Amino acid sequence: MDYIASIGFMAGALATVSFLPQVIHTWKTKKTNDISLGMYLLFCSGVLMWLVYGFLIQDKPVIAANSITLILALTILFLKLRYS
């Protein structure tokens, strides 16, 4: 793997892992009042588009990061809808 792909994977990993604290916090507290439904709907749509783009250009860092980010963001969105 070349250094450019390594940078892509590292950037994706850091951005993706940033969602874990919110998922864990929301799961434990079951409080979602301060989470914006509109923001998460738009964000999930954007991440889905990035994932499609990654598949179209066959870019593994983009595919990997956005697959995991979409799962985490959809988890938060699901919890928002469930606990609101």
TIVO-2410 file (N, C-alpha, C; in nm, 3 decimals):
# residues 84
REC num residu      c1      c2      c3 atome chaine
REC   1      M   0.086  -0.117   0.000     N      A
REC   1      M   0.000   0.000   0.000    CA      A
REC   1      M   0.091   0.123   0.000     C      A
REC   2      D   0.059   0.219  -0.085     N      A
REC   2      D   0.141   0.339  -0.092    CA      A
REC   2      D   0.104   0.439   0.018     C      A
REC   3      Y   0.187   0.539   0.034     N      A
REC   3      Y   0.166   0.634   0.143    CA      A
REC   3      Y   0.039   0.716   0.125     C      A
REC   4      I  -0.004   0.740   0.002     N      A
REC   4      I  -0.127   0.817  -0.021    CA      A
REC   4      I  -0.248   0.739   0.030     C      A
REC   5      A  -0.253   0.611   0.000     N      A
REC   5      A  -0.363   0.527   0.050    CA      A
REC   5      A  -0.357   0.518   0.203     C      A
REC   6      S  -0.236   0.511   0.258     N      A
REC   6      S  -0.221   0.507   0.404    CA      A
REC   6      S  -0.278   0.633   0.468     C      A
REC   7      I  -0.250   0.747   0.408     N      A
REC   7      I  -0.305   0.874   0.459    CA      A
REC   7      I  -0.458   0.871   0.449     C      A
REC   8      G  -0.509   0.818   0.340     N      A
REC   8      G  -0.655   0.808   0.323    CA      A
REC   8      G  -0.718   0.719   0.428     C      A
REC   9      F  -0.657   0.605   0.453     N      A
REC   9      F  -0.710   0.514   0.556    CA      A
REC   9      F  -0.702   0.578   0.695     C      A
REC  10      M  -0.592   0.647   0.725     N      A
REC  10      M  -0.577   0.712   0.855    CA      A
REC  10      M  -0.680   0.824   0.873     C      A
REC  11      A  -0.697   0.905   0.770     N      A
REC  11      A  -0.797   1.012   0.777    CA      A
REC  11      A  -0.937   0.955   0.797     C      A
REC  12      G  -0.968   0.852   0.722     N      A
REC  12      G  -1.099   0.787   0.736    CA      A
REC  12      G  -1.119   0.726   0.872     C      A
REC  13      A  -1.015   0.661   0.924     N      A
REC  13      A  -1.025   0.598   1.056    CA      A
REC  13      A  -1.049   0.702   1.165     C      A
REC  14      L  -0.975   0.812   1.160     N      A
REC  14      L  -0.992   0.916   1.263    CA      A
REC  14      L  -1.130   0.979   1.256     C      A
REC  15      A  -1.176   1.010   1.135     N      A
REC  15      A  -1.308   1.071   1.120    CA      A
REC  15      A  -1.418   0.973   1.163     C      A
REC  16      T  -1.401   0.848   1.131     N      A
REC  16      T  -1.501   0.745   1.165    CA      A
REC  16      T  -1.506   0.720   1.315     C      A
REC  17      V  -1.392   0.705   1.378     N      A
REC  17      V  -1.385   0.677   1.521    CA      A
REC  17      V  -1.446   0.792   1.602     C      A
REC  18      S  -1.447   0.911   1.545     N      A
REC  18      S  -1.503   1.025   1.618    CA      A
REC  18      S  -1.652   1.006   1.648     C      A
REC  19      F  -1.720   0.918   1.579     N      A
REC  19      F  -1.862   0.893   1.604    CA      A
REC  19      F  -1.886   0.796   1.719     C      A
REC  20      L  -1.788   0.718   1.755     N      A
REC  20      L  -1.807   0.618   1.861    CA      A
REC  20      L  -1.851   0.678   1.994     C      A
REC  21      P  -1.790   0.787   2.042     N      A
REC  21      P  -1.837   0.841   2.170    CA      A
REC  21      P  -1.985   0.880   2.169     C      A
REC  22      Q  -2.032   0.936   2.057     N      A
REC  22      Q  -2.173   0.975   2.048    CA      A
REC  22      Q  -2.263   0.852   2.047     C      A
REC  23      V  -2.225   0.750   1.974     N      A
REC  23      V  -2.304   0.627   1.970    CA      A
REC  23      V  -2.312   0.565   2.110     C      A
REC  24      I  -2.198   0.554   2.176     N      A
REC  24      I  -2.194   0.494   2.310    CA      A
REC  24      I  -2.274   0.577   2.409     C      A
REC  25      H  -2.256   0.708   2.407     N      A
REC  25      H  -2.328   0.797   2.499    CA      A
REC  25      H  -2.479   0.787   2.477     C      A
REC  26      T  -2.521   0.792   2.350     N      A
REC  26      T  -2.664   0.787   2.319    CA      A
REC  26      T  -2.722   0.651   2.357     C      A
REC  27      W  -2.649   0.546   2.333     N      A
REC  27      W  -2.694   0.410   2.367    CA      A
REC  27      W  -2.715   0.397   2.517     C      A
REC  28      K  -2.618   0.448   2.595     N      A
REC  28      K  -2.625   0.435   2.741    CA      A
REC  28      K  -2.733   0.523   2.802     C      A
REC  29      T  -2.741   0.649   2.760     N      A
REC  29      T  -2.832   0.744   2.825    CA      A
REC  29      T  -2.973   0.742   2.767     C      A
REC  30      K  -2.985   0.696   2.643     N      A
REC  30      K  -3.112   0.697   2.571    CA      A
REC  30      K  -3.170   0.838   2.560     C      A
REC  31      K  -3.084   0.938   2.564     N      A
REC  31      K  -3.125   1.078   2.551    CA      A
REC  31      K  -3.078   1.131   2.416     C      A
REC  32      T  -3.172   1.181   2.338     N      A
REC  32      T  -3.140   1.230   2.204    CA      A
REC  32      T  -3.193   1.370   2.177     C      A
REC  33      N  -3.238   1.439   2.280     N      A
REC  33      N  -3.298   1.571   2.262    CA      A
REC  33      N  -3.205   1.670   2.193     C      A
REC  34      D  -3.076   1.663   2.222     N      A
REC  34      D  -2.981   1.759   2.166    CA      A
REC  34      D  -2.923   1.716   2.032     C      A
REC  35      I  -2.968   1.604   1.979     N      A
REC  35      I  -2.921   1.558   1.849    CA      A
REC  35      I  -3.018   1.607   1.742     C      A
REC  36      S  -2.965   1.674   1.642     N      A
REC  36      S  -3.047   1.729   1.535    CA      A
REC  36      S  -3.085   1.620   1.435     C      A
REC  37      L  -3.215   1.597   1.422     N      A
REC  37      L  -3.265   1.499   1.325    CA      A
REC  37      L  -3.230   1.541   1.183     C      A
REC  38      G  -3.251   1.667   1.152     N      A
REC  38      G  -3.221   1.718   1.018    CA      A
REC  38      G  -3.075   1.703   0.982     C      A
REC  39      M  -2.988   1.734   1.077     N      A
REC  39      M  -2.844   1.722   1.051    CA      A
REC  39      M  -2.806   1.578   1.023     C      A
REC  40      Y  -2.857   1.484   1.102     N      A
REC  40      Y  -2.821   1.344   1.081    CA      A
REC  40      Y  -2.883   1.287   0.954     C      A
REC  41      L  -3.001   1.332   0.916     N      A
REC  41      L  -3.059   1.289   0.788    CA      A
REC  41      L  -2.972   1.336   0.672     C      A
REC  42      L  -2.932   1.462   0.676     N      A
REC  42      L  -2.846   1.516   0.571    CA      A
REC  42      L  -2.709   1.450   0.572     C      A
REC  43      F  -2.654   1.431   0.692     N      A
REC  43      F  -2.521   1.371   0.702    CA      A
REC  43      F  -2.521   1.229   0.649     C      A
REC  44      C  -2.620   1.149   0.688     N      A
REC  44      C  -2.628   1.010   0.638    CA      A
REC  44      C  -2.643   1.008   0.486     C      A
REC  45      S  -2.720   1.100   0.432     N      A
REC  45      S  -2.735   1.108   0.287    CA      A
REC  45      S  -2.602   1.141   0.220     C      A
REC  46      G  -2.529   1.236   0.278     N      A
REC  46      G  -2.399   1.272   0.224    CA      A
REC  46      G  -2.299   1.158   0.231     C      A
REC  47      V  -2.295   1.088   0.343     N      A
REC  47      V  -2.203   0.975   0.359    CA      A
REC  47      V  -2.240   0.864   0.261     C      A
REC  48      L  -2.369   0.841   0.241     N      A
REC  48      L  -2.411   0.741   0.143    CA      A
REC  48      L  -2.361   0.779   0.004     C      A
REC  49      M  -2.370   0.905  -0.031     N      A
REC  49      M  -2.321   0.951  -0.161    CA      A
REC  49      M  -2.169   0.933  -0.173     C      A
REC  50      W  -2.095   0.961  -0.064     N      A
REC  50      W  -1.951   0.938  -0.064    CA      A
REC  50      W  -1.921   0.789  -0.084     C      A
REC  51      L  -2.001   0.704  -0.023     N      A
REC  51      L  -1.982   0.560  -0.037    CA      A
REC  51      L  -2.005   0.517  -0.182     C      A
REC  52      V  -2.111   0.565  -0.243     N      A
REC  52      V  -2.138   0.536  -0.384    CA      A
REC  52      V  -2.021   0.586  -0.470     C      A
REC  53      Y  -1.976   0.707  -0.443     N      A
REC  53      Y  -1.863   0.764  -0.515    CA      A
REC  53      Y  -1.739   0.676  -0.499     C      A
REC  54      G  -1.712   0.630  -0.378     N      A
REC  54      G  -1.599   0.542  -0.353    CA      A
REC  54      G  -1.605   0.415  -0.436     C      A
REC  55      F  -1.724   0.356  -0.445     N      A
REC  55      F  -1.740   0.236  -0.527    CA      A
REC  55      F  -1.720   0.268  -0.676     C      A
REC  56      L  -1.772   0.382  -0.719     N      A
REC  56      L  -1.759   0.419  -0.860    CA      A
REC  56      L  -1.613   0.440  -0.901     C      A
REC  57      I  -1.534   0.499  -0.812     N      A
REC  57      I  -1.393   0.521  -0.846    CA      A
REC  57      I  -1.303   0.411  -0.791     C      A
REC  58      Q  -1.364   0.314  -0.723     N      A
REC  58      Q  -1.294   0.199  -0.664    CA      A
REC  58      Q  -1.179   0.242  -0.573     C      A
REC  59      D  -1.212   0.333  -0.481     N      A
REC  59      D  -1.113   0.385  -0.386    CA      A
REC  59      D  -1.137   0.320  -0.250     C      A
REC  60      K  -1.048   0.228  -0.212     N      A
REC  60      K  -1.066   0.151  -0.089    CA      A
REC  60      K  -1.074   0.235   0.037     C      A
REC  61      P  -0.989   0.338   0.056     N      A
REC  61      P  -1.003   0.419   0.177    CA      A
REC  61      P  -1.140   0.489   0.186     C      A
REC  62      V  -1.189   0.539   0.074     N      A
REC  62      V  -1.320   0.607   0.072    CA      A
REC  62      V  -1.431   0.506   0.103     C      A
REC  63      I  -1.422   0.389   0.046     N      A
REC  63      I  -1.524   0.285   0.069    CA      A
REC  63      I  -1.522   0.241   0.215     C      A
REC  64      A  -1.404   0.211   0.267     N      A
REC  64      A  -1.393   0.161   0.405    CA      A
REC  64      A  -1.443   0.264   0.506     C      A
REC  65      A  -1.392   0.386   0.495     N      A
REC  65      A  -1.428   0.490   0.592    CA      A
REC  65      A  -1.577   0.520   0.587     C      A
REC  66      N  -1.631   0.535   0.469     N      A
REC  66      N  -1.771   0.574   0.459    CA      A
REC  66      N  -1.866   0.460   0.490     C      A
REC  67      S  -1.824   0.336   0.470     N      A
REC  67      S  -1.909   0.222   0.510    CA      A
REC  67      S  -1.927   0.222   0.661     C      A
REC  68      I  -1.817   0.234   0.732     N      A
REC  68      I  -1.825   0.231   0.879    CA      A
REC  68      I  -1.892   0.356   0.933     C      A
REC  69      T  -1.858   0.472   0.875     N      A
REC  69      T  -1.921   0.596   0.920    CA      A
REC  69      T  -2.071   0.592   0.900     C      A
REC  70      L  -2.115   0.538   0.787     N      A
REC  70      L  -2.259   0.528   0.761    CA      A
REC  70      L  -2.327   0.440   0.864     C      A
REC  71      I  -2.265   0.329   0.899     N      A
REC  71      I  -2.324   0.240   1.000    CA      A
REC  71      I  -2.336   0.314   1.134     C      A
REC  72      L  -2.231   0.384   1.174     N      A
REC  72      L  -2.234   0.456   1.302    CA      A
REC  72      L  -2.336   0.570   1.299     C      A
REC  73      A  -2.337   0.647   1.190     N      A
REC  73      A  -2.431   0.759   1.180    CA      A
REC  73      A  -2.575   0.709   1.173     C      A
REC  74      L  -2.599   0.600   1.102     N      A
REC  74      L  -2.734   0.544   1.098    CA      A
REC  74      L  -2.775   0.490   1.235     C      A
REC  75      T  -2.680   0.440   1.312     N      A
REC  75      T  -2.710   0.396   1.448    CA      A
REC  75      T  -2.758   0.514   1.532     C      A
REC  76      I  -2.688   0.625   1.523     N      A
REC  76      I  -2.729   0.745   1.596    CA      A
REC  76      I  -2.866   0.792   1.547     C      A
REC  77      L  -2.887   0.791   1.417     N      A
REC  77      L  -3.016   0.831   1.361    CA      A
REC  77      L  -3.127   0.738   1.410     C      A
REC  78      F  -3.103   0.609   1.410     N      A
REC  78      F  -3.201   0.512   1.459    CA      A
REC  78      F  -3.233   0.539   1.606     C      A
REC  79      L  -3.129   0.561   1.688     N      A
REC  79      L  -3.151   0.588   1.829    CA      A
REC  79      L  -3.228   0.719   1.849     C      A
REC  80      K  -3.199   0.819   1.766     N      A
REC  80      K  -3.272   0.946   1.772    CA      A
REC  80      K  -3.421   0.921   1.747     C      A
REC  81      L  -3.450   0.846   1.645     N      A
REC  81      L  -3.591   0.819   1.612    CA      A
REC  81      L  -3.657   0.730   1.717     C      A
REC  82      R  -3.584   0.637   1.771     N      A
REC  82      R  -3.639   0.545   1.871    CA      A
REC  82      R  -3.667   0.613   2.005     C      A
REC  83      Y  -3.576   0.698   2.049     N      A
REC  83      Y  -3.587   0.757   2.182    CA      A
REC  83      Y  -3.649   0.896   2.185     C      A
REC  84      S  -3.689   0.948   2.069     N      A
REC  84      S  -3.752   1.081   2.068    CA      A
REC  84      S  -3.897   1.074   2.106     C      A
***
